[in-house]
Each structure stands twice: as structure tokens, then as C-alpha cells.
Amino acid sequence: MNAAPRLTVGLPVYNGEKYLTESLDALLGQSYGEFRLIISDNASTDATEEICRDYLAKDPRISYFRQPVNIGATPNHNYCFEQSGSELFKWASYDDLYGRDLLARCVEALDDDPYLVLAHAYQAIIDGAGDIVLKVDYPLTTDNPHAPERFRSMLFTVGGDDFYGVMRSDILRRTPLNGSYHHSDRTIMAELALYGRFHQVPELLFFRRDHADRAERAKPTIRSRSANMEPRRASRLVHPTARLITEYVSGFVGGIRRAPLSSADRRECYGHLTRWMASRAVRRSSGRIEDSKPATAPTAIPDSSAVVGHREGEDS
């Protein structure tokens, strides 16, 4: 392996003992093996540290950091990237699984097209046992050559999990990284889409695990999710809900402002954002809006045995 691999995988984790071993096996068993795996343990109180140190002793690609106190999911995610320094970067979750060729296919796509800023693959939802329960469609137009159209799709279209794609680090560094407000993953992906196109590898290679302990389920409100991202957000006095929502919208505004857009494209993006905000206000006033991440769009459910071969090889 090269002394300085092109790719870093950052894995933030907190109390991940239940699924961490499976996820590490899937990552370390990738056909593309020249990467560094940074694990940031957010002061876990279960067997996470023991598991990580066991893998650290066996695989020189791993760098293990343990936070002295729980700093929150957002700083822990950002810490992984800040320690990387590589050309390419990918966040990984302690409970997901990965097809053996996921990294290889994503790196190949980025190498083939220098104008891509992110590459990911088709995905499926798996349950706690690792069985596929839902194949996920990708209706977003993040491959469109027109930046405002990519941004519009990010705002209005349900689906996708590009936060876990392989990204160009120099582009990611131009963003403020993850914010500690709900859905900050959406604002950072929308901003990346303003810099360039995304590519979806047409193979089922990413398996997102859905279980009762996932943050979206265990932390169902705006405040509880924001506090999970950063503990200081628990204070209603210092961080009222209105402020948390305002920061969410401001994340999109900041992305438009920072991106290298023409004046016309910038105005078009602001127009899309204005219409999106109006649609949210209408839904909220009618009582139809949900305080949760939109569900992904379903398609056919494949044979659950497809996941078995992929095992070879979120921080709360």
C-alpha cells in the first residue's frame, strides 16, 4: 500500500458494538484496498473501543482516535475529515454494509470524469439481520450539467444518500462541513452539487441499515436530533427551535453564495430556494409536514440473499 493513499474513509462511531464488526469487515474487505480508515470513537461506553483496538492491531490502514468526552455527532464527523488530508474522502457509518467493489467503482468513476465531485452507488435498505427489505430508487438529477437544476433536485426530490459517497476532498474543503442543525447533511450535499455533477454507479453496492437505534428513529424531533449532533443544542433558551430551522435554511443560502456560479445561475438557485421555502410553509400550515428526513422512494425488493456475499471480505 502507498504511504499516502488517495482515499480516506472516515468512520465516526458512538456505542456501535452491535454492528461495528460487520461494517469494518465490509470496508476492510474492499477490492480497492489502498485507503486509510480513520475511526473516531465519540467516548463510547460499550465495547466499541475494544473492537476498534482489536482491528487496529491487525490492519495498518486503520487510525483510531478516541474522544475524551462525547463531542456530538457533528464535530465527530468533521473530525474524521479534518484528520484525512487525502485527495478523496468518504464518510462511513458503523452500522451499514458495503459491496466489495463499492470503493473501486466510485474511484473509477471519479478518475474517468474530472468534472464529477462525488460518486456513489445504488443502494438498498437492510434490517438488523442484514437482510434486504427495500431497494431504493435514485430519482435525483444530480448528473445534470446545469448547476441550478442539480440544486433544485436536491431541494424537491426525495431519495438518495449521497452523504456517504466518495467525494473530492478539495471541493468538500470549500464548504463549512457539517452543521449541528437537523438535515445539515442535505445542505452540504446541495452545496457540493453546485460545484459539479454526481455519479451513481449502476450496481447495488451500498446497504443502509435501518434499526430502532438509528438517530432518525431514536431522536425524532428537531431539537433532539440537533442536540445529538452537538450537546449545546439541547438548550431551548440559547438555541430555540426557530433558530435551528433558520440555520437549516441559511445552510442552503450560504452554499449558493459560496459556489462558483454565474449571476444568472445564482439567481435561479435563489428562486428554487424561495419556492421550496414556500412549499414547506404551505405543508407546515396544513399540518402535513413531517419533522423527519424524507423516506426514500421504493422499487422492487430483490432476493435478500444478495447481501451475504457483500459481507465477506452514524454516529449517534
C-alpha positions in Angstrom: 0.0 0.0 0.0 1.2 3.5 -0.8 2.5 5.6 2.2 -0.1 8.2 1.4 -3.2 6.6 -0.1 -5.5 8.7 -2.3 -8.6 7.8 -0.4 -9.6 8.2 3.3 -12.7 6.6 4.8 -13.8 8.3 8.0 -15.9 6.3 10.4 -17.4 8.2 13.4 -18.9 6.0 15.9 -20.6 6.0 19.3 -21.7 2.8 21.1 -21.6 0.8 17.9 -20.7 -2.6 19.3 -23.8 -4.3 17.8 -22.9 -3.7 14.1 -19.4 -2.3 14.1 -17.6 -5.6 13.3 -19.7 -6.3 10.3 -19.2 -2.8 8.9 -15.4 -2.9 9.5 -15.2 -6.3 7.8 -17.1 -5.0 4.8 -14.8 -1.9 4.5 -11.5 -3.7 5.1 -12.5 -6.4 2.6 -13.0 -4.0 -0.3 -11.4 -4.9 -3.7 -9.9 -1.4 -3.7 -7.6 -1.7 -0.7 -5.4 1.4 -0.9 -7.1 3.6 1.6 -6.8 4.9 5.1 -9.6 4.2 7.6 -9.9 6.8 10.3 -12.2 5.8 13.2 -13.2 8.5 15.7 -14.8 7.0 18.8 -17.0 9.5 20.4 -16.3 8.4 24.0 -18.3 5.2 23.7 -19.3 3.4 26.9 -19.8 -0.1 25.4 -17.3 -2.5 23.7 -16.6 -0.1 20.8 -13.1 0.8 21.9 -12.2 -2.9 22.4 -13.4 -3.8 18.9 -11.6 -0.9 17.4 -8.3 -1.6 19.1 -8.5 -5.2 18.1 -8.9 -4.2 14.4 -6.2 -1.6 14.8 -3.7 -4.3 15.9 -4.5 -6.3 12.8 -4.7 -3.8 10.0 -2.1 -0.9 9.4 -4.6 1.0 7.3 -6.6 2.0 10.5 -6.0 5.1 12.5 -8.0 5.1 15.8 -8.9 8.2 17.8 -10.9 8.2 21.0 -12.6 11.5 22.0 -12.2 12.1 25.8 -15.8 13.2 26.1 -18.9 12.9 23.8 -18.5 15.9 21.5 -21.6 15.3 19.5 -22.1 13.6 16.1 -21.3 16.7 14.0 -17.9 17.5 15.5 -17.1 13.8 15.4 -17.9 13.6 11.7 -16.0 16.7 10.9 -13.0 15.5 12.9 -12.7 12.4 10.6 -12.4 14.6 7.6 -10.1 17.1 9.3 -7.6 14.3 10.0 -7.7 13.0 6.5 -5.6 15.2 4.1 -6.2 12.9 1.1 -7.4 13.5 -2.4 -10.6 11.6 -1.9 -12.8 11.1 1.1 -15.8 9.1 2.2 -17.8 9.0 5.4 -18.9 5.6 6.6 -21.4 4.6 9.2 -20.7 1.9 11.8 -23.9 0.0 11.0 -24.0 -0.1 7.2 -22.7 -2.7 4.8 -20.8 -2.2 1.6 -20.5 -4.3 -1.6 -16.9 -5.5 -2.2 -16.4 -3.2 -5.2 -18.1 -0.1 -3.9 -14.9 1.9 -3.4 -13.3 0.6 -6.6 -16.3 1.6 -8.8 -16.6 5.1 -7.2 -12.9 5.9 -7.6 -13.0 4.6 -11.2 -15.9 7.0 -11.9 -14.1 10.0 -10.4 -10.9 9.1 -12.4 -12.9 8.8 -15.6 -14.5 12.2 -15.3 -12.6 15.0 -13.6 -15.8 17.2 -13.5 -17.5 14.8 -11.1 -17.4 15.9 -7.5 -18.9 12.8 -5.9 -19.6 9.2 -6.8 -21.8 6.7 -5.1 -23.8 3.6 -6.0 -27.3 2.2 -6.0 -28.5 1.2 -2.5 -30.9 -0.9 -0.6 -32.2 -0.8 3.0 -31.3 -3.7 5.2 -32.7 -4.7 8.6 -30.8 -5.6 11.8 -30.1 -9.1 10.5 -28.6 -7.7 7.3 -31.4 -8.8 5.0 -32.6 -6.5 2.2 -36.0 -5.2 2.9 -36.2 -2.4 0.3 -34.4 -1.5 -2.9 -34.0 2.3 -3.2 -34.6 4.3 -6.3 -32.5 7.4 -7.2 -34.7 9.9 -8.9 -32.5 13.0 -8.3 -30.9 14.7 -11.3 -27.5 15.3 -9.8 -25.9 14.3 -13.1 -27.5 17.3 -14.9 -24.9 19.6 -16.4 -26.8 22.7 -15.2 -26.0 23.5 -11.6 -29.3 25.2 -10.7 -31.1 22.0 -11.9 -29.0 19.8 -9.6 -29.7 22.2 -6.7 -33.5 22.2 -7.5 -33.4 18.4 -7.5 -31.7 18.3 -4.1 -34.4 20.5 -2.7 -37.6 19.0 -4.1 -36.8 15.3 -5.0 -37.0 12.6 -2.4 -34.3 9.9 -2.4 -30.6 9.4 -2.4 -27.9 9.0 0.3 -25.0 10.9 -1.3 -23.6 11.9 2.0 -21.9 8.5 2.1 -20.4 8.8 -1.4 -16.8 9.2 -2.3 -16.0 12.9 -2.7 -13.2 15.1 -3.9 -11.6 16.5 -0.7 -10.6 19.8 -2.3 -14.3 20.6 -3.1 -15.5 19.4 0.3 -13.0 21.7 2.0 -14.7 24.7 0.3 -17.8 24.0 2.4 -18.2 24.7 6.1 -18.6 20.9 6.6 -21.5 19.6 8.7 -23.6 21.9 10.8 -25.2 20.9 14.0 -28.8 21.5 12.9 -31.2 19.0 11.6 -30.8 17.9 8.0 -27.3 19.5 7.7 -26.4 16.6 5.5 -28.8 17.9 2.9 -27.3 21.4 2.9 -23.8 20.1 2.5 -24.8 17.8 -0.4 -26.8 20.6 -2.1 -23.7 22.8 -1.9 -21.4 20.1 -3.4 -23.9 19.7 -6.2 -23.4 23.3 -7.1 -19.7 22.6 -7.7 -20.2 19.7 -10.1 -22.1 16.6 -11.0 -22.7 13.4 -9.0 -22.5 9.9 -10.5 -24.4 6.9 -9.4 -22.7 3.6 -10.1 -25.4 1.4 -11.6 -24.7 -1.5 -9.2 -26.3 -2.4 -5.9 -23.3 -1.8 -3.6 -24.4 0.2 -0.6 -26.6 -1.3 2.1 -28.1 1.2 4.6 -29.1 -0.4 7.8 -32.4 0.6 9.3 -32.9 -0.3 13.0 -34.5 1.1 16.2 -31.3 2.8 17.4 -30.7 4.9 14.3 -30.6 8.6 15.2 -33.6 9.4 12.9 -35.7 7.0 15.0 -34.2 7.4 18.4 -34.1 11.2 18.1 -37.5 12.0 16.4 -37.7 15.8 16.9 -35.7 18.8 15.5 -34.3 19.6 18.9 -33.4 16.0 19.9 -31.6 15.5 16.6 -29.8 18.8 16.9 -28.7 18.0 20.5 -27.4 14.6 19.3 -25.3 16.5 16.7 -23.9 18.8 19.3 -24.9 18.7 23.0 -25.1 22.5 23.4 -28.2 22.4 21.1 -30.2 20.9 23.9 -30.8 24.4 25.5 -34.1 25.9 24.3 -33.1 29.3 25.7 -29.9 29.6 23.7 -31.0 27.6 20.7 -34.7 27.9 20.2 -36.3 25.8 17.5 -36.8 28.8 15.3 -33.1 29.4 15.3 -32.4 25.7 14.4 -34.8 26.0 11.4 -33.3 29.3 10.3 -29.8 27.8 10.3 -31.1 25.0 8.1 -32.3 27.4 5.5 -29.2 29.5 5.9 -27.1 26.5 5.1 -28.6 26.5 1.6 -28.2 30.2 1.3 -24.5 30.0 2.2 -24.0 27.2 -0.3 -25.4 29.3 -3.1 -23.3 32.3 -2.0 -20.0 30.4 -1.9 -20.4 28.3 -5.1 -18.7 29.4 -8.3 -21.9 30.3 -10.1 -22.7 32.9 -12.7 -25.0 35.7 -11.6 -27.9 34.2 -13.7 -27.3 30.7 -12.1 -27.2 32.2 -8.6 -30.5 34.0 -9.2 -32.0 30.8 -10.4 -30.9 28.9 -7.4 -32.3 31.6 -5.1 -35.6 31.3 -7.0 -35.7 27.5 -6.4 -34.9 28.0 -2.7 -37.7 30.6 -2.4 -40.2 28.2 -4.0 -39.0 25.4 -1.7 -39.4 27.5 1.4 -42.9 28.5 0.3 -43.9 24.9 -0.3 -42.6 23.9 3.2 -44.6 26.8 4.7 -47.8 25.5 3.0 -47.2 22.0 4.1 -46.5 23.1 7.7 -49.6 25.3 7.9 -51.7 22.4 6.6 -50.2 20.0 9.1 -48.8 17.7 6.5 -45.1 18.4 7.1 -43.1 15.9 9.0 -40.1 16.6 11.3 -38.0 13.8 9.8 -35.9 13.0 6.8 -38.0 12.2 3.7 -38.4 8.5 3.1 -36.6 7.0 0.1 -38.6 6.0 -2.9 -39.2 2.2 -3.1 -38.8 -0.1 -6.1 -38.8 -3.9 -6.3 -37.4 -5.9 -3.4 -34.6 -8.1 -4.5 -33.6 -11.5 -3.1 -32.3 -11.0 0.4 -29.5 -13.5 -0.1 -27.8 -10.9 -2.3 -26.3 -9.3 0.8 -24.5 -12.4 2.0 -21.6 -12.1 -0.5 -21.2 -8.4 0.4 -20.4 -9.2 4.0 -17.3 -11.1 3.0 -14.2 -9.5 3.0 -23.6 7.3 12.4 -22.5 8.2 14.8 -25.1 8.9 17.5 
